[in-house]
């Protein structure tokens, strides 16, 4: 066979460098992430992009909390029921049947459990979200994500417990023949108020816990004292009866006062709550949320070093 030139495969033109010696390879793109300074606005679009991470962390919190437990998610119901039973027996022994701190015509068990349902949402959010940055420190050191994801995820997990406890409350109302009136339509507003208060306080606590680990040890004590200052196992009316109006407003500076009494008003057909206390609770909840967001975002750029 006659020999000829070897076939050449042509894959297209090749770019050469200035000396014509070697093909030119574009430099890889470099992305530099730098912390922003000053007031950093909340990027809701970024949080939405990380919604799967929020859901994953919330699911992980639920699984870890009830892993290898006999009751599992039943603990979300067992705890408020046990608290209701203990205080019911205590008040019955100390005050007698006629002196129970409950709404007129409403059994003490229903009144107390109705308040314990939103309180548990608030308390569980504080306990989990307050330690969320330290609990996720390995993730914070290795991967970038909006740090707001850390305290938000436990709040979503607490909402799952809230749903289970609320289902038992609905069954209890049906068993006692208590039918909610149109005021029940306002219930989502009080749930939103509880979430705003829980998130606002959690942002403060989680950021402070990144700096001072004492916050973790003080959290159980804080939650316990806060419950006694909130009309959970008693009613506001039993405390404010015959008191001046300004005292009701002062009592409402506790953001959970308006939430708890709002639940009783919406579900139990109670007399209208002290609206001055509800207004004060709403104002404090919004102030905690806005200031908590500012404080959290202010320290966000240093969390990786602090935790």
C-alpha positions in Angstrom: 0.0 0.0 0.0 1.4 3.4 -0.8 2.4 5.4 2.2 0.9 8.8 2.6 0.6 11.4 5.3 -1.0 10.3 8.5 -4.6 11.5 9.0 -5.0 14.4 11.3 -8.1 14.9 13.5 -9.1 18.5 13.7 -11.3 19.4 16.7 -11.5 23.1 15.9 -9.2 26.0 16.4 -7.0 26.2 19.4 -6.1 29.4 21.2 -2.4 30.0 21.7 -0.7 32.2 24.1 1.4 35.2 23.0 4.4 33.1 22.2 2.4 30.7 20.1 3.7 27.8 22.2 0.8 26.4 24.3 -3.0 26.8 24.3 -4.4 29.4 26.5 -6.4 28.2 29.6 -8.8 30.7 31.1 -8.1 31.4 34.8 -10.7 29.9 37.1 -13.3 32.3 38.5 -12.6 33.2 42.1 -15.5 34.0 44.4 -14.6 35.9 47.6 -17.2 36.0 50.5 -16.7 38.9 52.8 -18.8 39.9 55.8 -20.9 43.0 55.4 -20.5 45.8 57.8 -23.0 48.0 59.6 -26.7 47.4 59.3 -27.3 44.3 57.2 -30.9 43.9 55.9 -32.7 40.6 56.1 -32.5 38.8 52.8 -35.7 36.8 52.7 -34.9 35.5 49.2 -31.7 34.0 50.5 -33.6 32.3 53.4 -36.1 30.9 51.0 -33.2 29.4 48.9 -32.1 27.6 52.0 -35.5 26.4 52.9 -34.5 22.7 52.5 -31.7 23.2 55.0 -34.1 24.7 57.5 -36.5 21.7 57.0 -33.6 19.3 57.4 -32.4 20.8 60.6 -35.9 21.0 62.0 -36.5 17.3 61.2 -33.2 16.5 62.8 -34.1 18.3 66.0 -37.4 16.3 66.2 -35.6 13.0 65.6 -32.8 13.6 68.0 -35.3 14.8 70.7 -37.4 11.7 70.6 -34.9 9.1 69.5 -35.0 5.9 71.5 -37.9 7.2 73.7 -40.9 5.1 74.6 -43.4 7.8 74.1 -41.7 9.5 71.1 -43.7 12.5 70.0 -46.1 11.8 72.8 -43.8 13.8 75.1 -45.2 16.9 73.4 -48.5 16.1 75.1 -47.3 14.4 78.2 -45.4 17.4 79.6 -48.3 19.9 79.5 -50.7 17.3 80.8 -48.4 16.5 83.7 -47.9 20.2 84.5 -51.7 20.7 84.4 -52.3 17.8 86.8 -49.7 18.8 89.3 -50.8 22.4 89.6 -54.5 21.3 89.6 -53.9 19.0 92.6 -51.8 21.7 94.4 -54.3 24.5 94.0 -57.2 22.1 95.0 -55.4 21.3 98.2 -54.4 24.9 99.0 -57.5 26.9 97.8 -60.3 24.3 97.7 -62.6 23.7 94.8 -64.2 27.1 94.9 -61.0 29.0 95.0 -59.4 27.5 91.9 -57.7 30.2 89.7 -59.7 29.5 86.6 -62.2 31.2 84.3 -65.8 31.3 85.5 -67.7 28.2 84.3 -64.5 26.6 82.8 -62.9 23.6 84.5 -59.4 24.3 85.8 -57.9 21.5 83.6 -59.2 23.1 80.4 -58.1 26.6 81.4 -54.6 25.6 82.4 -54.0 23.3 79.4 -55.3 26.0 77.0 -52.5 28.3 78.3 -49.9 25.5 78.4 -50.2 24.8 74.7 -48.8 28.2 73.5 -46.5 28.4 76.5 -44.9 25.1 75.5 -44.3 26.5 72.0 -42.5 29.5 73.5 -40.5 27.6 76.1 -39.3 24.9 73.8 -38.3 27.4 71.2 -36.2 29.3 73.7 -34.5 26.1 75.0 -33.6 24.8 71.5 -33.0 28.0 69.6 -30.9 29.6 72.4 -28.2 26.9 72.0 -28.6 26.5 68.2 -25.4 28.3 67.1 -23.2 26.3 69.4 -25.0 23.0 68.6 -24.4 23.6 64.9 -20.8 24.9 65.3 -19.3 22.2 63.0 -21.7 23.2 60.2 -21.0 26.9 60.8 -17.2 26.3 60.5 -17.4 24.4 57.3 -20.3 25.6 55.2 -21.8 29.0 54.4 -25.5 29.4 55.0 -27.5 32.3 56.4 -26.9 32.0 60.2 -30.6 32.9 60.8 -31.3 29.3 59.7 -29.9 28.0 63.0 -32.4 29.6 65.4 -35.3 29.4 62.9 -35.2 25.6 62.5 -35.8 24.7 66.2 -38.8 27.0 66.1 -40.3 25.0 63.3 -39.7 21.8 65.3 -41.5 23.4 68.2 -44.4 24.2 66.0 -44.8 20.4 65.3 -45.0 19.8 69.0 -47.5 22.6 69.2 -49.7 20.9 66.6 -49.8 17.7 68.6 -50.6 19.4 71.9 -53.3 21.5 70.1 -55.0 18.4 68.8 -55.3 17.2 72.4 -56.7 20.5 73.4 -59.4 20.3 70.6 -60.3 16.8 71.9 -60.5 18.2 75.4 -62.8 21.0 74.4 -65.1 18.6 72.6 -65.2 16.3 75.7 -66.2 19.1 77.9 -68.8 20.4 75.4 -67.0 23.8 74.9 -67.7 25.1 71.4 -65.5 28.0 70.3 -67.3 31.1 69.1 -66.3 33.4 66.2 -63.5 34.8 68.3 -61.6 31.6 67.4 -60.9 33.2 64.1 -58.4 35.4 65.8 -56.4 32.4 67.1 -53.8 32.5 64.2 -53.0 36.1 65.3 -52.1 34.9 68.8 -50.1 32.0 67.4 -48.1 34.5 65.2 -47.6 36.7 68.3 -46.2 33.7 70.2 -43.9 32.9 67.3 -42.7 36.5 67.0 -41.9 36.6 70.8 -40.2 33.3 70.7 -38.0 34.2 67.7 -37.2 37.6 69.1 -36.0 36.3 72.4 -34.2 33.3 70.7 -32.2 35.6 68.5 -31.0 37.5 71.5 -30.2 34.3 73.5 -28.5 32.4 70.6 -26.2 35.4 69.8 -25.4 36.0 73.5 -24.7 32.2 74.0 -22.1 32.4 71.2 -20.2 34.9 73.3 -21.0 33.8 76.9 -21.7 30.1 77.5 -23.4 31.0 80.8 -26.6 31.6 78.8 -26.9 27.8 78.2 -26.8 27.1 81.9 -29.2 30.0 82.7 -31.9 29.0 80.1 -33.8 26.4 82.1 -33.9 28.7 85.1 -35.1 31.6 82.9 -37.9 29.5 81.4 -39.0 28.3 84.8 -39.2 31.8 86.3 -40.8 33.2 83.1 -43.6 30.6 83.4 -44.5 31.7 87.0 -44.6 35.3 85.8 -47.1 34.4 83.0 -50.7 33.6 83.7 -50.4 29.9 82.6 -51.4 28.0 85.7 -53.6 30.9 86.9 -55.5 33.6 85.1 -54.8 37.3 84.8 -58.1 38.1 86.3 -57.2 36.4 89.5 -54.1 38.7 89.7 -55.5 41.9 88.4 -58.9 41.9 90.1 -59.5 45.3 91.7 -56.1 46.6 90.5 -55.6 49.9 88.6 -55.5 49.9 84.8 -51.8 50.8 84.6 -50.9 47.6 86.5 -52.6 45.6 83.7 -50.5 47.4 81.2 -47.3 46.8 83.2 -48.3 43.1 83.5 -48.7 43.0 79.8 -45.0 43.9 79.3 -44.5 40.1 79.5 -45.0 39.3 75.8 -46.6 35.9 76.7 -49.4 37.5 78.8 -51.3 38.7 75.7 -50.8 35.3 74.0 -52.0 33.2 76.8 -55.1 35.3 77.6 -55.8 35.6 73.9 -55.9 31.8 73.6 -58.4 31.6 76.5 -60.5 34.4 75.0 -60.5 32.8 71.5 -61.2 29.2 72.5 -63.0 29.2 75.9 -65.5 32.0 75.4 -64.0 33.9 78.2 -64.6 37.6 78.8 -62.5 39.9 76.7 -58.9 39.9 77.8 -57.4 43.1 79.2 -56.7 44.8 75.8 -54.1 47.1 77.4 -52.1 44.0 78.4 -52.5 42.5 74.9 -51.4 45.8 73.3 -48.3 46.0 75.6 -47.5 42.3 74.8 -47.7 43.0 71.1 -45.5 46.0 71.3 -42.9 44.2 73.3 -42.9 41.2 71.0 -42.3 43.3 67.9 -39.6 45.3 69.7 -37.9 42.0 70.7 -38.1 40.7 67.2 -36.7 43.8 65.5 -34.0 44.4 68.0 -33.1 40.6 68.1 -32.7 40.7 64.3 -30.5 43.7 64.4 -28.3 42.3 67.2 -28.0 38.9 65.6 -27.1 40.3 62.2 -24.6 42.7 63.8 -22.7 39.7 65.3 -23.3 37.3 62.5 -19.9 37.9 60.8 -18.0 36.8 63.9 -20.1 33.7 64.8 -17.6 31.3 63.1 -14.8 32.7 65.4 -17.0 32.8 68.5 -18.5 29.3 68.4 
